[in-house]
């Protein structure tokens, strides 16, 4: 067994190929990570988009662990469904946690870090754009961890939340898993290119593609706030 290093915790391939006592447990680890990253505070650092894309590439091996299927399409479809269900449960738990802790935050006095007005502003935002907020959050690292918690805190309508929770989870899972799987199949059959040989580059690209928009938006927001203060 290779020596473990903490840097492996942010490497999605480490989780997919994880074994215990000679038995592969990758599928169970993938499902737990999806649940944790979409509903637990501590899960924000875990790989999400890159994990699902790689799960698509390794879909056959992952599904062999629990329910081997000969049909390539059904194999990927079942994996996507399991991941989507894990995402739905994760978001539901995050909403429940936010709803339970919301009363405390409403009673906390304003201080240097916390401003109650932001809580009310968030409530208005979710009332206006709740559905889109939940869907977009699925594809954004860190944001997808806190979005359902905030939705619970501001008491977003539970029926509306669950509707977009289900839609966003299946959209997120199927898009990334099917993309990873069929891009691997197409490149391998057409150009004899195996994406498994370029995992590090794929992960780096996906991380940059999902985090750069957030960084740019935060930078623009900071610039706007500075300009407003100067005026």
DRENZA-942625 format. One record per residue: residue in one letter; residue number from 1; x, z, y of N, C-alpha, C, CB in turn. Coordinates in steps of 0.05 Angstrom, whole numbers. Each point is the difference from the previous one (the first is absolute). Glycine has a CB too. Layout:
BEGIN
   firo   tikol     n_px     n_pz     n_py    ca_px    ca_pz    ca_py     c_px     c_pz     c_py    cb_px    cb_pz    cb_py
      a     NUM        X        Z        Y        X        Z        Y        X        Z        Y        X        Z        Y
...
END
This chain:
BEGIN
   firo   tikol     n_px     n_pz     n_py    ca_px    ca_pz    ca_py     c_px     c_pz     c_py    cb_px    cb_pz    cb_py
      x       1       17        0      -24      -17        0       24       17        0       25      -36       25      -25
      x       2       30      -42       44       16       -1       24       -3       25       16       -6      -50        1
      x       3       27       57       15        0       24       16      -20       -4       23       48       10      -12
      x       4      -64       12       16      -21       -1       20       11        4       28      -33       16      -34
      x       5       23      -30       53        7        4       28      -26        1       17       46      -23       -6
      x       6      -47       40       26      -24        4       16       -9      -26       14       13       47        7
      x       7        5      -65       -2       -7      -26       12      -19      -16      -17       44        0       24
      x       8      -45        6      -50      -17      -14      -18      -30        6        5       37        1      -34
      x       9      -42       21       48      -28        8        5      -14      -20       19       13       47       -6
      x      10        2      -63       21      -13      -19       18        3      -29      -12       10       30       40
      x      11        0      -31      -65        3      -26      -13      -23       -4      -20       50        3        5
      x      12      -69      -21        0      -23       -3      -17        7       -8      -29      -25      -13       40
      x      13       47       -1      -44        7       -8      -27        7       24      -17       17      -43       18
      x      14       -7       64       -6        6       25      -14      -25       11      -14       38       10       33
      x      15      -60      -10      -18      -25       12      -11      -12      -18      -22       -8       21       44
      x      16        9      -47      -40      -11      -19      -19       14        1      -27      -13      -29       38
      x      17       39       33      -37       16        0      -25        6       28      -10       20      -42       14
      x      18      -34       62       -4        5       28       -7       -8        5      -29       -7       14       47
      x      19       25        1      -61       -5        7      -28        4       30       -5       14      -46      -14
      x      20      -29       57       -5        4       27       -8        1        1      -31      -24       18       41
      x      21       46       -8      -51        4        2      -29       -3      -27      -13      -16       47        0
      x      22       26      -68       13       -1      -27      -11      -27      -14        3       34       15      -31
      x      23      -53       -2       44      -26      -12        4       -4       -7       29      -19       26      -39
      x      24       11      -51       44       -5       -9       27      -26       12       12       24      -43      -10
      x      25      -22       54       34      -23       12       13       -5      -13       27        9       44      -24
      x      26        2      -67       28       -2      -14       26      -28       -3       11       40      -24      -14
      x      27      -60       17       -3      -27       -5       10      -12       26       10       -5      -37      -33
      x      28       10       59       20      -11       26        9       13        9       26       -8       12      -48
      x      29       34      -17       51       14        7       24      -10      -17       23       40       13      -26
      x      30      -44      -39       22      -11      -18       20      -27       10       10       25      -39      -21
      x      31      -43       45        3      -26        9        7        1       27       16      -19      -23      -41
      x      32       36       41       32        2       25       15       11       -4       28        7       24      -44
      x      33       13      -42       47       12       -5       26      -21      -12       19       45       -7      -21
      x      34      -61      -11       11      -21      -12       16      -19       22        9        4      -44      -25
      x      35      -12       61        7      -18       23        8       14       17       21      -21        0      -46
      x      36       46        8       41       14       18       19        4      -13       27       22       21      -39
      x      37      -14      -47       39        6      -12       26      -24       -6       17       39      -20      -22
      x      38      -63       20        9      -24       -6       15      -17       25        5        0      -46      -19
      x      39       10       69       11      -17       24        4       14       26        4      -31      -24      -26
      x      40       57       25       22       15       25        2       20       -1       23       -6        8      -49
      x      41        8       13       65       19        1       22       28       -6       -9      -29       33       23
      x      42       36      -22      -46       28       -3      -10        6      -28      -11       -1       49      -10
      x      43      -20      -66        8        5      -26      -12        7      -22       19      -32       14      -34
      x      44       35       -8       59        5      -21       20       26      -15       -4      -27       26       32
      x      45       47      -13      -45       26      -12       -2        2      -18      -25       20       39       23
      x      46      -40      -38      -40        1      -15      -25       -4      -30        5      -17       40      -25
      x      47       29      -57        8       -4      -29        3      -28       -8       -7       48       -8      -10
      x      48      -61       -9       26      -27       -9       -5       -3      -29       -5      -15       38       28
      x      49       18      -54       -6       -2      -29       -2       20      -12      -20      -18       -1       47
      x      50       43        9      -44       21      -10      -18       -5        8      -29       32        1       39
      x      51      -43       23      -43       -6        9      -27      -21      -17      -13       12       47       14
      x      52      -33      -54        1      -21      -17      -12        9      -28       -5      -33       28       24
      x      53       49      -39       -5       11      -27       -4       17       -1      -25       -1       -8       50
      x      54       18       28      -54       17        1      -23      -16        6      -26       38       16       29
      x      55      -60       -1      -26      -17        5      -23      -12      -26       -9      -11       46       17
      x      56        5      -64        1       -9      -27       -7       20      -15      -16      -29        0       40
      x      57       54        2      -32       22      -14      -14        4       12      -28       22       -9       44
      x      58      -25       35      -46        4       14      -26      -27        6      -14       42       20       18
      x      59      -63      -34      -10      -27        7      -10       -2        0      -30      -18      -20       42
      x      60       30        1      -56       -2       -2      -29       12       25      -13        1      -50        3
      x      61       23       57        6       13       24      -11      -15       25        6       44      -23        5
      x      62      -55       25       19      -15       24        7      -26        4      -16       19       -5       46
      x      63      -33      -17      -50      -25        2      -15        4        3      -30      -21      -28       36
      x      64       44       20      -46        6        4      -28        0       29       -8       27      -41        1
      x      65      -23       59       19        2       28       -5      -27       12       -7       39        2       31
      x      66      -61      -13      -21      -26       12       -4      -20      -18      -13       10       29       38
      x      67      -10      -55      -30      -22      -17       -9       10      -29        0      -35       31       17
      x      68       51      -39      -37       11      -27       -1      -22      -21       -2       41       18      -21
      x      69      -40      -38       38      -20      -22        0       15      -27       -1      -33       28       26
      x      70       24      -46      -42       13      -26       -3       -5      -18       24       -5        4      -49
      x      71      -19       -2       61       -7      -16       23       17        9       24      -46       -7      -18
      x      72       61      -12       30       17        7       23      -17        9       24       34      -34      -16
      x      73      -56       19       21      -17        7       23      -13       27       -4       -9      -49        7
      x      74       -3       55      -30      -13       25       -5       20       23        2      -34      -23      -29
      x      75       58       18       20       22       20        1        5        9       29       21      -20      -41
      x      76      -19        0       59        5        6       28      -25       12       14       35      -37        1
      x      77      -58       27       -9      -25        9       11       -5       29       -7      -18      -46       -3
      x      78       24       54      -21       -4       28       -8       19       19       14      -16      -16      -45
      x      79       41        7       48       20       15       14       -9        4       29       37      -17      -30
      x      80      -47       -4       43       -9        1       28      -24       20        2       16      -48        8
      x      81      -33       47      -28      -24       18        0        8       29       -2      -27      -36      -20
      x      82       46       42        2       10       28       -3       13       10       25        7       -9      -49
      x      83        9       -9       62       14        8       25      -21        4       22       41      -26      -14
      x      84      -61        9       15      -21        2       21      -15       26       -3       -4      -49        1
      x      85       -2       57      -26      -14       25       -5       17       24        8      -25      -22      -38
      x      86       51       20       33       18       22        8        0        2       30       28       -7      -41
      x      87      -28      -16       55       -1        0       29      -26       11       12       30      -39       -2
      x      88      -52       33      -12      -26       11        9        0       30       -3      -23      -43      -14
      x      89       33       53       -8        1       29       -5       18       14       21       -9       -8      -49
      x      90       32       -5       54       19       11       20      -12        2       27       37      -20      -26
      x      91      -50       -1       36      -13        0       26      -23       20        1       13      -48        6
      x      92      -27       51      -28      -23       19       -1       11       28        2      -27      -32      -28
      x      93       49       38       15       11       27        1       11        5       29       12       -2      -49
      x      94        0      -18       61       10        2       27      -23        6       20       38      -31      -11
      x      95      -60       17        7      -24        5       17      -10       28       -4      -12      -48       -2
      x      96       10       57      -23       -9       27       -6       18       21       13      -20      -16      -43
      x      97       46       12       41       19       19       11       -3        1       31       32       -9      -38
      x      98      -35      -15       50       -4       -1       29      -25       14        9       26      -42        1
      x      99      -48       37      -16      -25       12        7        1       31       -2      -24      -41      -17
      x     100       38       51       -3        2       29       -4       18       13       21       -7       -7      -49
      x     101       27       -7       59       19       12       19       -8       -7       29       36       -3      -34
      x     102      -57      -14       37       -7       -9       27      -10       23       18      -12      -43      -20
      x     103       -4       61       10      -10       22       16       22       17       12      -40        1      -29
      x     104       61        2       14       23       16       10       12      -14       24        9       17      -46
      x     105       -5      -43       44       12      -15       22      -17       -1       25       24      -28      -34
      x     106      -51       28       30      -18        0       23        2       26       15      -31      -31      -25
      x     107       39       53       11        1       26       12       28        7       11      -37       14      -30
      x     108       56      -31       24       28        6       10        1       -6       30       19      -11      -46
      x     109       -6       28       61        2       -4       29       22      -21        5      -14       48        9
      x     110       10      -62       13       19      -21        8       28       13        5      -37      -27       21
      x     111       57       12      -30       28        9        5       17      -25        6       -6       41      -30
      x     112       32      -37       30       18      -21        7       -2      -24      -20       31       34       21
      x     113      -35      -27      -46       -1      -21      -21      -28      -10       -5       39       21      -21
      x     114      -58       -2       20      -28       -7       -7      -18        0       24        8       20      -45
      x     115      -24      -42       47      -20       -3       21      -27       -6      -14       35      -16       34
      x     116      -55       33      -29      -25       -4      -14      -13      -26        8       -6       49       -1
      x     117       12      -59       25      -12      -25        9        7      -23      -19        1       16       48
      x     118       23      -15      -60        8      -21      -18      -18        0      -25       47        4       16
      x     119      -57       19      -24      -17        2      -23      -27      -14        7       22       44      -15
      x     120      -32      -39       38      -25      -12        9        3      -30        4      -13       43       22
      x     121       36      -51      -12        6      -29        4        1      -14      -28       25       10       43
      x     122      -13        4      -62        2      -11      -27      -28       -3      -12       45       21       -6
      x     123      -63       -2       11      -27       -1      -10      -14      -25       11       -2       50       -4
      x     124        5      -54       30      -12      -24       13       11      -26      -12       -7       27       43
      x     125       33      -27      -48       14      -24      -11      -11       -6      -28       41       11       26
      x     126      -44       10      -43      -11       -5      -26      -29       -8        0       34       32      -18
      x     127      -49      -22       37      -28       -7        2       -3      -30        8      -12       47       13
      x     128       31      -57        3       -1      -28        9       14      -19      -20       -1       17       47
      x     129       23       -8      -57       17      -18      -17        7       11      -27       18      -18       42
      x     130      -34       38      -51        7       14      -25        5      -19      -23      -27       37       16
      x     131       10      -57      -21        3      -17      -22       27      -16        1      -49       -3       -3
      x     132       53       -9       26       25      -15        3       25       18       -1      -25      -34       27
      x     133       22       58      -16       22       19        0        8        7      -29      -15       18       44
      x     134       -4      -13      -61        5        7      -27       13      -23      -16      -38       32        2
      x     135       28      -57        3       10      -23      -13       29       -6        8      -47      -19       -3
      x     136       52       18       30       27       -6       10       20       21       -9      -21      -24       39
      x     137       12       49      -40       17       22       -7       12       -3      -28      -26       30       30
      x     138       11      -43      -48        9       -4      -27       27      -15       -1      -48        0      -16
      x     139       51      -18       34       24      -17        0       23       10       18      -30      -38      -10
      x     140       27       62       20       20       11       19       11       26      -12      -24      -20       40
      x     141       51       21      -44       12       24      -11       -5       24       19       35      -28      -22
      x     142      -36       52       11       -5       24       14      -28        2       11       49        1       13
      x     143      -58      -22        1      -27        0       11      -21        3      -22       16      -30       38
      x     144      -12       16      -61      -19        2      -21       -2       28      -12        8      -48      -10
      x     145       13       64       14       -1       28      -10      -18       17       18       46       -5      -19
      x     146      -44        1       45      -14       18       19      -27      -10        9       44       13       15
      x     147      -50      -39      -18      -25      -11        9      -24       14      -13       23      -44        6
      x     148      -24       47      -33      -23       14      -12       -2       29        8        3      -32      -38
      x     149       19       45       43        0       28        8      -12        2       28       41        9      -28
      x     150      -33      -27       46      -10        0       27      -30       -6       -1       45      -14       19
      x     151      -53       -5      -36      -28       -7       -3      -17       24       -8       13      -47      -12
      x     152       -1       64       -5      -14       24       -8       -1       20       22       14       -8      -46
      x     153        7       11       61        2       19       22      -21       -7       22       49        7       -9
      x     154      -52      -32       15      -18       -8       22      -29       -5      -11       38      -20       25
      x     155      -41       27      -51      -27       -2      -13      -12      -28        1       -7       47       12
      x     156       24      -67      -19      -11      -27       -2      -22        0      -21       45      -21       13
      x     157      -66        6       -9      -23       -1      -19       10       -5      -28      -30      -16       37
      x     158       24       33      -56       11       -1      -27       -8      -26      -14       -1       50       -2
      x     159      -23      -59        5       -9      -25      -13       16      -24       11      -46       20       -7
      x     160       49      -20       33       16      -22       12       29        1       -9      -31        0       40
      x     161       42       24      -41       27        4       -8        4      -10      -29        5       39       31
      x     162      -23      -32      -49        3       -7      -28       -3      -30       -4      -18       45      -13
      x     163        0      -58       29       -3      -29       -2       27      -14        6      -48        4       13
      x     164       60        3        9       25      -12        8       24       10      -17      -18       -6       46
      x     165       15       30      -56       20       10      -19        2      -17      -24       -9       47       17
      x     166      -14      -54      -29       -1      -17      -24       10      -28        6      -38       27      -18
      x     167       27      -39       40        8      -27        8       30       -2        5      -45       -7       20
      x     168       56       26       -5       28       -2        8       18        5      -25      -12       16       46
      x     169        4        2      -64       17        6      -23        2      -24      -18      -14       48        3
      x     170       -9      -61       -9        1      -24      -18       14      -23       14      -43       15      -22
      x     171       40      -18       48       13      -22       15       30        5        0      -40       -6       29
      x     172       49       30      -24       28        7        0       13       -4      -28       -9       33       36
      x     173       -4      -23      -57       11       -1      -27        1      -29      -10      -18       46       -9
      x     174       -4      -60       11        0      -28      -11       18      -18       15      -47        8      -14
      x     175       48       -6       41       17      -18       16       29        3       -8      -32        3       37
      x     176       42       21      -38       29        4       -5        7       -4      -29        1       32       38
      x     177      -17      -22      -56        6       -2      -29       -2      -29       -9      -16       47       -8
      x     178       -5      -61       15       -3      -28       -7       22      -17       13      -50        6       -5
      x     179       57        0       30       21      -15       13       27        4      -14      -24        6       44
      x     180       30       18      -51       25        5      -14        1      -14      -27        3       44       23
      x     181      -25      -42      -38        0      -12      -27        2      -30        0      -27       39      -15
      x     182        9      -52       31       -1      -29       -1       22      -14       15      -49        5       -5
      x     183       61        9       25       23      -11       12       24        0      -19      -16       16       45
      x     184       17        5      -61       21        2      -21       -4      -22      -20        3       49        6
      x     185      -27      -53      -15       -6      -21      -20        6      -28       11      -36       29      -20
      x     186       28      -34       45        4      -27       12       30       -6        4      -45        5       22
      x     187       59       14      -11       29       -4        5       15       -3      -27       -4       26       43
      x     188       -4      -11      -63       14       -1      -25       -5      -26      -15       -3       49       -3
      x     189      -22      -59        4       -7      -25      -14        9      -24       16      -39       23      -20
      x     190       38      -23       46        7      -23       16       29       -3        7      -45        3       19
      x     191       58       20      -14       28       -1       10       19       18      -16      -18       -9       45
      x     192        8       21      -67       16       17      -17       12       24       16       10      -40      -30
      x     193      -25       49       50        9       23       16      -15       25       -9       10      -31       40
      x     194        4       51      -48      -11       25      -10        1       21       23       13      -11      -48
      x     195      -36       18       58       -1       19       22       12       28       -7      -41      -24       17
      x     196       42       29      -43       11       26       -9       30        2        7      -34        1      -37
      x     197       46      -24       42       29       -1        7        4        5       30        9      -31      -38
      x     198      -31       32       53        2        2       30      -18       24       10        9      -50        3
      x     199      -12       70      -19      -17       22        6        8       14       27       -9        7      -49
      x     200       34       -3       52       10       14       24       -8      -15       26       38       19      -27
      x     201      -35      -46       26       -7      -16       23      -30        0        5       40      -29       -9
      x     202      -56       29      -13      -29        0        3       -9       26       13       -4      -30      -41
      x     203       15       52       31       -8       26       11        8        2       30        6       21      -45
      x     204       18      -30       52        9        0       28      -19      -17       17       48        7      -15
      x     205      -55      -30        6      -17      -18       15      -28       13        4       25      -40      -18
      x     206      -36       51       -3      -27       12        3        0       25       18      -10      -17      -46
      x     207       32       32       45        2       24       18        1       -9       29       24       25      -36
      x     208       -8      -45       41        2      -11       27      -26      -12       10       49       -8       -8
      x     209      -62       -7      -10      -24      -14        7      -23       19        7       14      -38      -29
      x     210      -14       61       16      -22       19        4        6       21       21      -12       -7      -47
      x     211       38       12       53        6       21       20        6      -11       27       18       26      -37
      x     212       -8      -51       39        7      -11       26      -24       -2       19       35      -26      -23
      x     213      -59       18       14      -23        0       18       -6       27       12      -19      -38      -27
      x     214       22       59       11       -5       27        9       21        8       21      -20       13      -44
      x     215       45      -19       39       22        7       18       -4      -15       27       31        8      -39
      x     216      -38      -34       37       -4      -16       25      -23       11       16       18      -40      -24
      x     217      -40       47       10      -24       11       14        6       27       13      -29      -24      -33
      x     218       44       41       19        8       26       12       18       -4       24       -5       21      -45
      x     219       23      -40       43       19       -6       22      -16      -10       25       37      -11      -33
      x     220      -57       -6       29      -16      -10       22      -17       22       12       -1      -45      -22
      x     221       -9       62        4      -17       23       10       17       19       17      -30       -4      -40
      x     222       55        9       31       18       18       14        7      -12       27       18       17      -43
      x     223      -14      -43       44        7      -14       24      -23        1       20       31      -30      -25
      x     224      -55       27       15      -24        2       17       -3       28       12      -22      -36      -28
      x     225       26       56       11       -3       28        9       21        6       22      -18       13      -45
      x     226       43      -23       41       21        5       20       -7      -14       26       34        3      -37
      x     227      -45      -28       36       -7      -14       24      -23       14       15       14      -43      -22
      x     228      -32       54        7      -23       15       12        9       25       14      -30      -18      -36
      x     229       49       32       23       11       25       12       15       -6       26        3       20      -46
      x     230       12      -43       46       15       -7       24      -18       -7       23       37      -17      -30
      x     231      -60        5       24      -19       -7       22      -13       25       11       -8      -44      -22
END
